[in-house]
């Protein structure tokens, strides 16, 4: 927090309708090749018809399902899709940090995590590995004022699809251990605090490799 300030902001609990489908994917309720119907989504998650249709459309845009037809779509998501999304997020973070200094209020927000958005991962008690949690918190803080679309499209879904439940259900083994990944993220925080942009970029690349599927 900025020195001399004692104001604390509670993160907002906000669940987008698509988060329900993301949770279904994470928990294995829907698997690759399954057909998802808008009416079923509406009935199971207390959505109206328009919201259910919007979920399928948004899921298609995110690469989670086939192009919706007749108010239904086929699940195309695999863990590899989340890897691609992580690469996109990493590039966006590096681009954002190019303009951050230790005196930039965005930099302070990154360290504090005050603006973290709570979503379905928290609401449905999906535990996310600590390193993933902090990495995504950094991403939220860096990007929320610059590109809220990236936060909505990448940060929030990844918090669900990289939850421990999702990794276990889908048999995903990450290349590096929790301890190794946590050390990389700690390095990210320190490099940002010190204004070492080149080190930040290199560590983001290391983290993406550490998060690859073994």
C-alpha positions as CSV (number, residue, x, y, z in Angstrom):
1,X,0.0,0.0,0.0
2,X,1.1,3.6,-0.6
3,X,3.1,4.9,2.4
4,X,1.0,6.8,4.8
5,X,-2.3,5.4,3.6
6,X,-4.4,3.2,5.9
7,X,-7.3,2.6,3.5
8,X,-8.1,-1.0,2.7
9,X,-10.4,-2.2,-0.1
10,X,-12.1,-5.5,0.0
11,X,-11.9,-7.4,-3.2
12,X,-15.2,-7.7,-5.0
13,X,-16.9,-11.1,-5.3
14,X,-18.0,-11.2,-8.9
15,X,-18.9,-14.4,-10.7
16,X,-19.5,-14.2,-14.5
17,X,-22.1,-16.7,-15.9
18,X,-19.3,-18.4,-17.9
19,X,-17.6,-19.2,-14.6
20,X,-20.2,-21.9,-14.0
21,X,-19.1,-23.7,-17.2
22,X,-15.5,-23.2,-16.4
23,X,-16.1,-24.9,-13.0
24,X,-17.9,-27.8,-14.8
25,X,-14.8,-28.2,-17.0
26,X,-12.4,-28.0,-14.0
27,X,-14.3,-30.6,-12.0
28,X,-14.7,-33.0,-15.0
29,X,-18.5,-32.6,-15.2
30,X,-18.0,-31.8,-18.8
31,X,-15.2,-33.4,-20.8
32,X,-13.8,-32.9,-24.3
33,X,-16.4,-34.1,-26.8
34,X,-19.4,-33.6,-24.6
35,X,-22.3,-31.6,-25.9
36,X,-23.5,-28.7,-23.7
37,X,-27.0,-27.3,-24.2
38,X,-28.0,-23.8,-23.3
39,X,-31.2,-25.0,-21.7
40,X,-29.3,-27.3,-19.4
41,X,-26.9,-24.6,-18.4
42,X,-29.8,-22.3,-17.6
43,X,-31.5,-24.9,-15.5
44,X,-28.5,-26.1,-13.6
45,X,-27.0,-22.7,-12.8
46,X,-30.0,-20.5,-12.4
47,X,-29.3,-18.5,-15.6
48,X,-31.9,-17.1,-17.9
49,X,-32.0,-18.1,-21.6
50,X,-30.0,-15.1,-22.8
51,X,-27.3,-15.6,-20.2
52,X,-27.0,-19.3,-21.2
53,X,-26.7,-18.4,-24.9
54,X,-24.1,-15.8,-24.0
55,X,-22.1,-18.4,-22.0
56,X,-21.8,-20.6,-25.1
57,X,-20.8,-17.7,-27.3
58,X,-18.2,-16.5,-24.8
59,X,-16.9,-20.1,-24.4
60,X,-16.5,-20.3,-28.1
61,X,-14.5,-17.0,-28.2
62,X,-12.2,-18.5,-25.4
63,X,-11.6,-21.7,-27.4
64,X,-13.5,-23.9,-24.9
65,X,-16.3,-25.1,-27.2
66,X,-17.1,-25.5,-30.9
67,X,-19.1,-22.7,-32.6
68,X,-22.6,-22.8,-31.0
69,X,-25.3,-24.1,-33.2
70,X,-29.0,-24.7,-32.3
71,X,-28.3,-23.4,-28.7
72,X,-25.7,-26.1,-28.0
73,X,-21.9,-26.6,-28.5
74,X,-19.3,-29.3,-28.1
75,X,-16.5,-29.1,-25.6
76,X,-13.2,-28.7,-27.3
77,X,-11.1,-27.5,-24.3
78,X,-8.1,-29.5,-23.3
79,X,-5.4,-28.6,-20.8
80,X,-3.3,-27.5,-23.7
81,X,-5.7,-24.7,-24.4
82,X,-4.9,-23.3,-21.0
83,X,-1.3,-23.5,-21.8
84,X,-1.9,-21.3,-24.9
85,X,-3.9,-18.9,-22.7
86,X,-1.0,-18.7,-20.2
87,X,1.4,-17.8,-23.0
88,X,-1.0,-14.9,-24.1
89,X,-1.2,-13.7,-20.5
90,X,2.6,-13.8,-20.1
91,X,3.1,-11.6,-23.2
92,X,0.5,-9.1,-21.9
93,X,2.2,-8.9,-18.5
94,X,5.6,-8.3,-20.1
95,X,4.2,-5.6,-22.3
96,X,2.5,-3.9,-19.3
97,X,5.6,-4.0,-17.1
98,X,7.5,-2.1,-19.8
99,X,5.8,1.0,-18.5
100,X,6.0,0.3,-14.7
101,X,8.5,1.7,-12.3
102,X,8.8,1.3,-8.6
103,X,7.1,4.7,-8.1
104,X,4.2,3.8,-10.4
105,X,1.0,3.3,-8.5
106,X,0.3,0.2,-10.7
107,X,3.5,-1.2,-9.3
108,X,2.3,-0.7,-5.8
109,X,-0.9,-2.4,-6.6
110,X,1.0,-5.4,-8.0
111,X,2.8,-5.8,-4.7
112,X,-0.3,-5.2,-2.6
113,X,-2.8,-7.1,-4.6
114,X,-5.5,-4.7,-3.4
115,X,-7.5,-4.9,-6.6
116,X,-7.7,-8.7,-6.7
117,X,-11.0,-9.9,-8.2
118,X,-12.6,-12.8,-6.4
119,X,-14.5,-15.1,-8.7
120,X,-15.7,-18.7,-9.1
121,X,-12.5,-20.3,-7.9
122,X,-13.1,-18.8,-4.5
123,X,-16.8,-19.1,-4.5
124,X,-16.7,-22.8,-5.3
125,X,-13.7,-23.3,-3.0
126,X,-11.4,-24.5,-5.8
127,X,-7.9,-24.3,-4.3
128,X,-5.3,-22.9,-6.7
129,X,-1.6,-23.5,-6.0
130,X,-0.1,-20.6,-4.2
131,X,2.3,-19.7,-6.9
132,X,-0.5,-19.7,-9.5
133,X,-2.6,-17.6,-7.2
134,X,0.2,-15.0,-6.8
135,X,1.1,-15.0,-10.5
136,X,-2.5,-14.3,-11.5
137,X,-2.8,-11.7,-8.8
138,X,0.2,-9.9,-10.4
139,X,-1.5,-10.2,-13.8
140,X,-4.7,-8.7,-12.4
141,X,-3.0,-5.8,-10.9
142,X,-0.8,-5.1,-13.9
143,X,-3.6,-5.4,-16.5
144,X,-6.9,-4.4,-14.8
145,X,-6.4,-0.7,-15.5
146,X,-4.9,-1.3,-19.0
147,X,-6.8,-4.2,-20.5
148,X,-9.8,-5.4,-18.5
149,X,-10.7,-7.7,-21.4
150,X,-7.5,-9.7,-20.9
151,X,-8.3,-10.1,-17.2
152,X,-11.8,-11.4,-18.1
153,X,-10.6,-13.6,-20.9
154,X,-7.5,-15.0,-19.3
155,X,-6.9,-14.4,-15.7
156,X,-10.3,-15.4,-14.3
157,X,-10.6,-18.6,-16.4
158,X,-7.0,-19.7,-15.6
159,X,-7.6,-19.4,-11.9
160,X,-10.3,-22.0,-12.3
161,X,-8.6,-24.3,-14.9
162,X,-5.3,-24.4,-13.1
163,X,-7.0,-25.2,-9.7
164,X,-5.7,-28.3,-8.0
165,X,-9.0,-30.1,-8.7
166,X,-8.7,-29.4,-12.4
167,X,-5.0,-30.6,-12.5
168,X,-6.0,-33.8,-10.7
169,X,-9.2,-34.5,-12.6
170,X,-7.5,-34.0,-16.0
171,X,-4.3,-35.8,-15.1
172,X,-2.1,-32.8,-15.6
173,X,1.4,-32.9,-14.2
174,X,3.3,-29.6,-14.4
175,X,6.9,-29.5,-15.4
176,X,8.2,-27.9,-12.2
177,X,7.3,-28.6,-8.6
178,X,5.2,-26.2,-6.4
179,X,8.4,-25.1,-4.6
180,X,10.3,-24.3,-7.8
181,X,7.4,-22.4,-9.3
182,X,6.9,-20.5,-6.0
183,X,10.6,-19.4,-6.1
184,X,10.2,-18.1,-9.6
185,X,7.1,-16.1,-8.7
186,X,9.0,-14.6,-5.6
187,X,11.7,-13.6,-8.1
188,X,9.0,-11.9,-10.2
189,X,7.8,-9.8,-7.3
190,X,11.3,-8.8,-6.3
191,X,12.3,-7.9,-9.8
192,X,9.2,-5.7,-10.1
193,X,9.9,-4.0,-6.8
194,X,13.4,-3.3,-7.9
195,X,12.4,-2.1,-11.3
196,X,14.4,-4.8,-13.1
197,X,12.2,-5.1,-16.2
198,X,14.6,-7.4,-18.1
199,X,14.7,-9.8,-15.1
200,X,10.9,-9.7,-14.9
201,X,10.6,-10.7,-18.6
202,X,13.1,-13.6,-18.2
203,X,11.4,-14.9,-15.1
204,X,8.0,-14.8,-16.8
205,X,9.4,-16.9,-19.5
206,X,10.8,-19.3,-16.9
207,X,7.4,-19.5,-15.2
208,X,5.6,-20.4,-18.4
209,X,8.1,-23.2,-18.9
210,X,7.6,-24.4,-15.3
211,X,3.9,-24.4,-15.9
212,X,4.1,-26.5,-19.1
213,X,2.6,-30.0,-19.1
214,X,5.2,-32.6,-18.3
